[in-house]
Amino acid sequence: MSDLAALLANAASRAARYRQQVAKRSPLPTASLSELRAALCRPLGEEGRLASEVIAELADAAEPGFAGTTSPAFHGWVIGGSHPAGVAAEMLTAAWGQNAVLYQSAPAAAVVEEAAAGWLLDLLDMPRESSVGFATGATMASFIGLTAARIAMLERAGWDLEQDGLFGAPEVTVFLGAEAHSTIFHALRLLGFGRRRLVTVEADGEGRMMPGALARAMARRSGPAIVIAQAGHINSGAFDDITAIAATAQARGAWLHVDGAFGMWARASRTRRHLAKGMHLADSCSLDGHKWLQVPYDCGYAILRNADMHRRAMSISASYLNREAEGGRNPSDYVPELSRRARGFASWAVMRALGRKGIADIIEDSCDNARIFAVLCAMEPSIRVMNDVQLNQVCIAPRNRANEDAIVARVSQALADDGRYFVKPAEWQGRPVLRFSFCGQPATHVQVEAMAALVACAFAKADPMADGSRMAA
């Protein structure tokens, strides 16, 4: 075996061993910050070392500092479990070393994005003429969609953004729900939309933007407009009424962008598809591949109905970027980066490995587990389930509001001390909550029931006013 073959085989063996053991280990990191710094933040040194020694040193130092994001016990955030087919494809992608800029620079990488984009549009039942950009994640996918929106809306107002820039341009008003995700505000800030240019629209108790409130807000403003809706609230999993919002946006001639980071995947489900109805009406959508599709990090998709506007917003021209009229799709025409990883290979591999049924099964198993967990938690007198659980998110809070900060802190610490589950506290509707996300490697119903029993017991012990638990830990 050559040195290269031995090096890669050893790395693959380490990776396989880690993945085989992760479900049996605590999902909490075992190394402290100081221990990680001591192991990793070392002087570089003048001389190099054998690659085999470096890889062994890296794995030994890093693995104790991992959260178990690929474990069925991980519920801290909406993070996918990195499907094995995607992991293997990523290993090949790194070895192939393709820069997926143009068809000419990486023909297979360009065509595999074309193929995966077609599958994605079909799987999500989006307009087949739409274009797809393979981005780092939903944050950058939203940036892509909103960049196109800015050009299109100013053009309708008679302003050529590409030639005249932003100075002196007509004001574009952005309408979005009061509980839009923080990454949307970040993308808007990168595009030069300050907070005072945004109109936040009232949301209901599940975090859904209210269509009537949107219509009234838009009636009070004139000029070009962008509307941003949400498919899957980060705490409740709730969906805006995208059909009604689209009708209001279309009546005004506004661009509609939908943030569907994880919720848009409901369109690939047999039983939750109705939750994401109306998304085909959007001008642009953003979603993550590294969430429910289980593609390894990082991977997101920007879907735009108008492929020409997509390319106008993103393409880069230079004399050395040779483009042939008869050449294939150029991946960099749909994303901001010129130098970029060939992300299409992993997306292609995971979709091919799972098929329609496998993707639907992952989504439905996650949602079923969330529902079971919520029902069991609701049986505990000291717990209030804060949201109507229709998707994969469960938010719980103490019924005793007088001491809720201390109770949530005690429960969070009890779960950390137990070590079997990765859960983090959050805040929603002005209250401390524990948020459970079901998105990665599906757990069994037995595992979900065990977690619910532990949580119920922890709440009962943490709340001095509790009447006693109806569940046994």
C-alpha positions as CSV (number, residue, x, y, z in Angstrom):
1,M,0.0,0.0,0.0
2,S,1.3,3.4,-0.9
3,D,1.9,6.1,1.7
4,L,-1.1,8.1,0.3
5,A,-3.4,5.0,0.3
6,A,-2.3,4.2,3.9
7,L,-2.9,7.8,5.1
8,L,-6.4,8.0,3.6
9,A,-7.3,4.4,4.8
10,N,-6.3,5.3,8.3
11,A,-8.3,8.6,8.2
12,A,-11.4,6.6,6.9
13,S,-10.9,4.0,9.6
14,R,-10.8,6.8,12.3
15,A,-13.9,8.4,10.9
16,A,-15.8,5.1,10.8
17,R,-14.8,4.2,14.3
18,Y,-16.0,7.6,15.6
19,R,-19.4,7.3,13.8
20,Q,-19.9,3.7,15.1
21,Q,-19.3,4.8,18.6
22,V,-21.0,8.2,18.7
23,A,-24.5,6.8,19.5
24,K,-23.0,4.9,22.6
25,R,-21.3,8.0,24.0
26,S,-22.5,11.1,25.7
27,P,-23.5,13.8,23.2
28,L,-21.7,16.3,25.4
29,P,-18.1,17.3,24.8
30,T,-15.7,15.7,27.4
31,A,-12.8,18.1,27.0
32,S,-12.7,21.5,28.6
33,L,-11.8,24.7,26.8
34,S,-8.4,24.8,28.5
35,E,-7.7,21.1,27.6
36,L,-8.6,21.7,23.9
37,R,-6.4,24.8,23.8
38,A,-3.5,22.8,25.3
39,A,-3.9,20.0,22.7
40,L,-4.5,22.2,19.6
41,C,-3.0,25.6,20.1
42,R,0.6,24.6,20.0
43,P,3.6,26.4,18.4
44,L,3.8,25.6,14.7
45,G,7.5,24.6,14.7
46,E,10.0,25.0,12.0
47,E,10.0,21.5,10.5
48,G,7.0,19.6,9.3
49,R,5.8,16.2,10.5
50,L,4.6,13.0,8.8
51,A,1.1,13.4,7.6
52,S,0.1,10.1,9.3
53,E,1.3,11.5,12.7
54,V,-0.5,14.8,12.1
55,I,-3.8,13.1,11.4
56,A,-3.5,10.9,14.5
57,E,-2.6,13.9,16.6
58,L,-5.5,15.9,15.2
59,A,-8.1,13.2,15.8
60,D,-6.9,12.4,19.3
61,A,-7.0,16.1,20.2
62,A,-10.3,17.0,18.5
63,E,-12.7,14.2,19.2
64,P,-13.1,14.9,23.0
65,G,-14.2,18.4,22.0
66,F,-17.1,17.3,19.8
67,A,-20.8,17.7,20.5
68,G,-22.6,14.5,19.4
69,T,-24.4,16.2,16.5
70,T,-24.6,12.9,14.6
71,S,-26.1,11.1,17.6
72,P,-29.9,10.4,18.1
73,A,-29.5,12.0,21.5
74,F,-28.7,15.4,20.1
75,H,-31.5,17.9,20.3
76,G,-29.8,21.2,20.9
77,W,-30.3,22.8,17.5
78,V,-31.7,21.9,14.1
79,I,-28.6,20.0,12.9
80,G,-28.6,17.1,10.5
81,G,-26.8,13.8,11.1
82,S,-24.4,13.7,8.1
83,H,-25.6,10.7,6.2
84,P,-22.8,8.1,5.5
85,A,-23.2,8.4,1.7
86,G,-22.7,12.2,2.1
87,V,-19.6,11.7,4.3
88,A,-18.1,9.3,1.8
89,A,-18.9,11.6,-1.1
90,E,-17.2,14.5,0.8
91,M,-14.1,12.4,1.3
92,L,-14.0,11.8,-2.4
93,T,-14.7,15.5,-3.1
94,A,-11.7,16.5,-1.0
95,A,-9.5,14.0,-2.8
96,W,-10.6,15.1,-6.2
97,G,-9.8,18.7,-5.3
98,Q,-12.2,20.3,-7.9
99,N,-12.8,24.0,-7.8
100,A,-16.5,24.2,-9.0
101,V,-16.4,27.5,-10.7
102,L,-17.1,26.9,-14.4
103,Y,-18.1,23.9,-16.4
104,Q,-14.6,24.1,-18.0
105,S,-12.8,23.9,-14.7
106,A,-14.7,21.0,-13.2
107,P,-17.1,19.4,-15.8
108,A,-18.4,16.6,-13.5
109,A,-18.9,19.0,-10.6
110,A,-21.0,21.3,-12.8
111,V,-23.1,18.5,-14.2
112,V,-23.7,16.9,-10.8
113,E,-25.0,20.2,-9.5
114,E,-27.3,20.3,-12.5
115,A,-28.6,16.8,-11.7
116,A,-29.0,17.4,-8.0
117,A,-30.8,20.7,-8.6
118,G,-33.3,18.9,-10.8
119,W,-33.9,16.3,-8.2
120,L,-34.3,18.9,-5.5
121,L,-36.9,20.9,-7.5
122,D,-38.8,17.7,-8.2
123,L,-38.6,16.5,-4.7
124,L,-39.9,19.8,-3.3
125,D,-42.4,20.2,-6.1
126,M,-41.1,23.7,-7.0
127,P,-41.3,25.3,-10.5
128,R,-39.1,23.2,-12.7
129,E,-37.7,26.2,-14.5
130,S,-36.2,27.6,-11.2
131,S,-32.5,27.9,-10.8
132,V,-30.6,26.5,-7.8
133,G,-27.4,27.8,-6.2
134,F,-25.4,25.5,-4.0
135,A,-24.4,27.7,-1.1
136,T,-22.8,27.3,2.3
137,G,-26.2,27.3,4.1
138,A,-29.6,29.0,4.3
139,T,-28.0,32.3,5.5
140,M,-26.1,32.7,2.3
141,A,-29.0,31.3,0.3
142,S,-31.2,34.1,1.7
143,F,-28.5,36.6,0.8
144,I,-28.6,35.3,-2.8
145,G,-32.3,35.5,-3.1
146,L,-32.5,39.0,-1.5
147,T,-29.6,40.2,-3.7
148,A,-31.7,39.3,-6.7
149,A,-34.8,40.9,-5.1
150,R,-33.0,44.2,-4.6
151,I,-32.0,44.3,-8.3
152,A,-35.4,43.3,-9.5
153,M,-37.4,45.7,-7.3
154,L,-35.2,48.7,-8.1
155,E,-35.4,47.9,-11.8
156,R,-39.2,47.9,-11.6
157,A,-38.8,51.4,-10.1
158,G,-36.7,52.5,-13.0
159,W,-33.3,52.3,-11.3
160,D,-30.4,50.4,-12.7
161,L,-28.6,49.1,-9.6
162,E,-25.9,47.4,-11.6
163,Q,-24.8,50.6,-13.3
164,D,-25.8,53.3,-10.7
165,G,-25.3,51.5,-7.4
166,L,-27.3,52.3,-4.3
167,F,-26.6,56.0,-3.8
168,G,-29.7,57.9,-4.7
169,A,-31.7,54.8,-5.4
170,P,-35.4,54.7,-4.5
171,E,-36.1,53.4,-1.1
172,V,-37.0,49.7,-1.0
173,T,-39.1,48.7,2.0
174,V,-38.7,45.2,3.4
175,F,-41.7,43.6,5.2
176,L,-41.1,40.6,7.5
177,G,-42.6,38.9,10.5
178,A,-41.7,40.1,14.0
179,E,-40.3,36.6,14.7
180,A,-38.2,36.2,11.5
181,H,-35.0,34.3,12.0
182,S,-31.9,36.2,13.0
183,T,-30.1,35.1,9.9
184,I,-32.6,37.0,7.7
185,F,-31.7,40.3,9.6
186,H,-28.0,39.4,9.0
187,A,-28.5,38.9,5.3
188,L,-30.4,42.2,5.0
189,R,-27.7,44.0,6.9
190,L,-25.0,42.7,4.5
191,L,-27.2,44.1,1.7
192,G,-27.4,47.5,3.2
193,F,-30.9,47.3,4.6
194,G,-30.7,48.9,8.1
195,R,-33.3,48.2,10.8
196,R,-35.1,51.5,10.0
197,R,-35.7,50.3,6.5
198,L,-37.5,47.2,7.8
199,V,-41.2,47.0,8.7
200,T,-41.8,44.2,11.2
201,V,-45.3,42.7,11.0
202,E,-47.2,41.4,14.0
203,A,-46.9,37.6,14.6
204,D,-49.3,35.3,16.4
205,G,-48.6,33.1,19.4
206,E,-46.8,30.5,17.2
207,G,-44.6,33.1,15.6
208,R,-46.5,33.2,12.3
209,M,-46.6,36.6,10.5
210,M,-50.3,37.6,10.3
211,P,-51.4,38.2,6.7
212,G,-54.0,40.8,7.6
213,A,-51.4,42.8,9.5
214,L,-49.0,42.5,6.5
215,A,-51.7,43.8,4.1
216,R,-52.3,46.8,6.3
217,A,-48.6,47.5,6.7
218,M,-48.1,47.4,3.0
219,A,-51.0,49.7,2.3
220,R,-49.3,52.4,4.4
221,R,-46.1,52.3,2.4
222,S,-45.5,53.0,-1.3
223,G,-42.6,52.2,-3.6
224,P,-40.7,49.0,-4.3
225,A,-41.0,46.3,-1.7
226,I,-39.7,42.9,-0.6
227,V,-41.7,40.6,1.6
228,I,-40.0,37.8,3.6
229,A,-42.1,34.9,4.9
230,Q,-41.0,32.0,7.0
231,A,-41.5,28.2,6.6
232,G,-40.7,26.7,10.0
233,H,-40.3,28.9,13.0
234,I,-37.2,28.2,14.9
235,N,-39.0,27.6,18.2
236,S,-42.5,26.4,17.2
237,G,-41.9,25.0,13.8
238,A,-44.9,26.9,12.6
239,F,-45.4,28.1,9.0
240,D,-46.6,31.5,7.8
241,D,-49.7,31.4,5.6
242,I,-47.5,31.7,2.4
243,T,-50.5,31.5,0.0
244,A,-52.2,34.5,1.6
245,I,-48.8,36.4,1.9
246,A,-48.0,35.6,-1.8
247,A,-51.3,37.1,-2.9
248,T,-50.7,40.3,-1.0
249,A,-47.1,40.5,-2.4
250,Q,-48.2,39.9,-5.9
251,A,-51.0,42.5,-5.7
252,R,-48.3,45.0,-4.8
253,G,-45.7,43.8,-7.3
254,A,-43.4,42.9,-4.5
255,W,-40.7,40.2,-4.4
256,L,-41.5,37.3,-2.1
257,H,-38.7,35.5,-0.4
258,V,-39.3,32.5,1.9
259,D,-36.9,31.4,4.6
260,G,-37.4,27.6,4.6
261,A,-34.2,26.6,6.2
262,F,-35.6,23.4,7.6
263,G,-39.4,23.7,7.2
264,M,-39.3,23.7,3.4
265,W,-38.4,20.0,3.6
266,A,-42.0,19.3,4.7
267,R,-42.8,19.5,1.0
268,A,-40.9,16.2,0.6
269,S,-43.0,14.5,3.3
270,R,-46.2,12.5,2.6
271,T,-47.9,13.6,5.9
272,R,-46.6,17.2,6.5
273,R,-46.6,18.5,2.9
274,H,-49.7,20.6,3.5
275,L,-47.8,22.7,6.1
276,A,-45.6,24.2,3.4
277,K,-48.3,24.9,0.8
278,G,-47.9,28.0,-1.3
279,M,-44.1,27.9,-1.5
280,H,-44.1,27.4,-5.2
281,L,-45.5,31.0,-5.4
282,A,-42.3,32.5,-4.0
283,D,-39.8,34.4,-6.1
284,S,-36.9,32.9,-4.0
285,C,-36.5,30.4,-1.2
286,S,-33.6,29.4,1.0
287,L,-33.1,26.0,2.7
288,D,-30.4,23.9,4.2
289,G,-29.1,20.6,2.9
290,H,-27.2,20.0,6.1
291,K,-30.5,19.9,8.1
292,W,-33.1,17.4,7.2
293,L,-31.5,16.1,4.0
294,Q,-28.5,15.0,6.2
295,V,-25.9,16.3,3.8
296,P,-22.6,17.0,5.7
297,Y,-21.8,20.6,6.6
298,D,-21.8,22.9,4.9
299,C,-24.6,22.9,2.3
300,G,-27.6,25.2,1.5
301,Y,-29.7,25.9,-1.6
302,A,-31.0,29.1,-3.0
303,I,-34.0,28.5,-5.3
304,L,-35.1,31.3,-7.6
305,R,-38.0,31.3,-10.0
306,N,-36.2,33.7,-12.4
307,A,-33.0,32.0,-13.4
308,D,-31.9,35.0,-15.5
309,M,-32.3,37.3,-12.5
310,H,-30.4,34.8,-10.4
311,R,-27.4,34.8,-12.8
312,R,-27.5,38.6,-13.0
313,A,-27.3,38.9,-9.2
314,M,-24.4,36.4,-8.8
315,S,-22.3,35.9,-12.0
316,I,-18.7,37.2,-12.2
317,S,-17.1,38.1,-15.5
318,A,-13.3,38.2,-16.2
319,S,-11.2,37.7,-19.3
320,Y,-9.6,34.6,-17.9
321,L,-12.9,32.9,-17.0
322,N,-13.4,31.1,-20.3
323,R,-17.0,30.4,-21.0
324,E,-18.1,28.4,-24.0
325,A,-21.5,29.1,-25.6
326,E,-22.0,25.4,-25.9
327,G,-20.6,24.6,-22.4
328,G,-22.5,23.2,-19.5
329,R,-23.9,25.0,-16.4
330,N,-21.4,27.2,-14.6
331,P,-21.9,26.7,-10.8
332,S,-20.5,30.1,-9.8
333,D,-23.2,31.9,-11.7
334,Y,-25.6,31.1,-8.9
335,V,-23.5,31.8,-5.7
336,P,-21.2,34.7,-4.6
337,E,-18.0,32.6,-4.4
338,L,-15.6,32.1,-7.3
339,S,-13.4,29.6,-5.5
340,R,-15.8,27.1,-4.0
341,R,-16.1,23.5,-2.9
342,A,-17.9,21.1,-5.2
343,R,-20.9,20.8,-3.0
344,G,-23.0,19.0,-5.5
345,F,-21.3,15.6,-5.1
346,A,-22.6,15.1,-1.5
347,S,-26.1,16.3,-2.3
348,W,-26.3,14.0,-5.2
349,A,-25.0,11.0,-3.2
350,V,-27.4,11.5,-0.3
351,M,-30.5,12.0,-2.5
352,R,-29.5,9.0,-4.5
353,A,-28.9,6.8,-1.5
354,L,-32.1,7.8,0.3
355,G,-34.5,8.2,-2.6
356,R,-37.9,9.9,-2.2
357,K,-39.1,7.4,0.4
358,G,-36.0,7.6,2.6
359,I,-36.1,11.4,2.7
360,A,-39.8,11.4,3.6
361,D,-39.2,8.7,6.3
362,I,-36.5,10.8,8.0
363,I,-38.8,13.9,8.1
364,E,-41.8,12.0,9.3
365,D,-39.9,10.0,11.9
366,S,-38.5,13.3,13.3
367,C,-41.9,14.9,13.4
368,D,-43.5,11.8,15.0
369,N,-40.9,11.7,17.7
370,A,-41.4,15.4,18.4
371,R,-45.1,14.8,18.8
372,I,-44.7,11.8,21.1
373,F,-42.2,13.8,23.2
374,A,-44.6,16.7,23.5
375,V,-47.5,14.5,24.5
376,L,-45.5,12.8,27.2
377,C,-44.1,16.1,28.6
378,A,-47.6,17.6,28.7
379,M,-48.6,14.8,31.2
380,E,-46.2,16.3,33.7
381,P,-48.1,18.9,35.9
382,S,-45.0,21.2,36.2
383,I,-44.4,21.4,32.4
384,R,-46.2,23.6,29.8
385,V,-45.7,22.7,26.2
386,M,-45.4,26.2,24.6
387,N,-46.1,25.4,20.9
388,D,-48.6,23.5,18.8
389,V,-46.3,20.7,17.7
390,Q,-46.9,20.1,14.0
391,L,-43.3,19.7,12.9
392,N,-40.1,18.8,14.7
393,Q,-39.7,21.6,17.3
394,V,-40.8,21.3,20.9
395,C,-40.6,24.2,23.4
396,I,-41.3,23.6,27.0
397,A,-41.4,25.9,30.0
398,P,-42.4,25.7,33.7
399,R,-46.0,26.1,34.6
400,N,-44.8,27.9,37.6
401,R,-44.0,31.4,36.2
402,A,-43.0,32.8,39.6
403,N,-39.7,30.9,39.6
404,E,-39.3,30.0,36.0
405,D,-35.7,31.2,35.5
406,A,-34.4,29.1,38.4
407,I,-36.5,26.1,37.4
408,V,-35.2,26.1,33.8
409,A,-31.6,26.6,35.0
410,R,-32.0,23.6,37.4
411,V,-33.5,21.4,34.7
412,S,-30.9,22.3,32.2
413,Q,-28.1,21.5,34.7
414,A,-29.8,18.2,35.7
415,L,-29.9,17.1,32.0
416,A,-26.2,18.1,31.6
417,D,-25.3,16.2,34.7
418,D,-27.1,13.1,33.4
419,G,-25.1,13.4,30.2
420,R,-27.4,11.3,28.0
421,Y,-28.9,14.2,25.9
422,F,-27.7,17.4,24.4
423,V,-30.3,20.1,25.1
424,K,-29.9,23.9,25.5
425,P,-32.1,26.6,27.1
426,A,-33.4,29.5,25.0
427,E,-35.9,32.3,25.4
428,W,-39.2,32.7,23.6
429,Q,-42.1,35.1,24.1
430,G,-40.2,36.6,27.0
431,R,-39.9,33.3,28.9
432,P,-37.0,30.9,29.5
433,V,-37.6,27.6,27.7
434,L,-36.0,24.4,26.8
435,R,-36.1,23.8,23.1
436,F,-35.9,20.3,21.7
437,S,-35.1,19.9,18.0
438,F,-35.7,16.5,16.2
439,C,-33.8,16.6,13.0
440,G,-30.7,14.4,12.9
441,Q,-30.3,10.7,13.3
442,P,-33.8,9.4,14.2
443,A,-34.3,8.1,17.7
444,T,-36.5,5.1,18.5
445,H,-39.7,5.6,20.3
446,V,-38.2,3.9,23.4
447,Q,-35.4,6.5,23.4
448,V,-37.9,9.4,23.1
449,E,-39.9,8.0,25.9
450,A,-36.8,7.7,28.1
451,M,-35.9,11.3,27.4
452,A,-39.4,12.5,28.2
453,A,-39.3,10.6,31.5
454,L,-36.0,12.2,32.5
455,V,-37.2,15.6,31.6
456,A,-40.4,15.2,33.5
457,C,-38.6,14.0,36.6
458,A,-36.1,16.9,36.4
459,F,-38.9,19.4,36.2
460,A,-40.8,17.8,39.1
461,K,-37.7,18.0,41.2
462,A,-36.7,21.5,40.1
463,D,-40.2,23.1,40.8
464,P,-40.8,23.4,44.6
465,M,-44.5,24.1,43.8
466,A,-45.0,21.0,41.7
467,D,-47.8,18.6,42.8
468,G,-45.8,15.6,41.9
469,S,-45.0,13.9,38.6
470,R,-47.3,11.5,36.8
471,M,-44.3,10.0,35.0
472,A,-41.7,7.8,36.5
473,A,-38.1,8.5,35.6
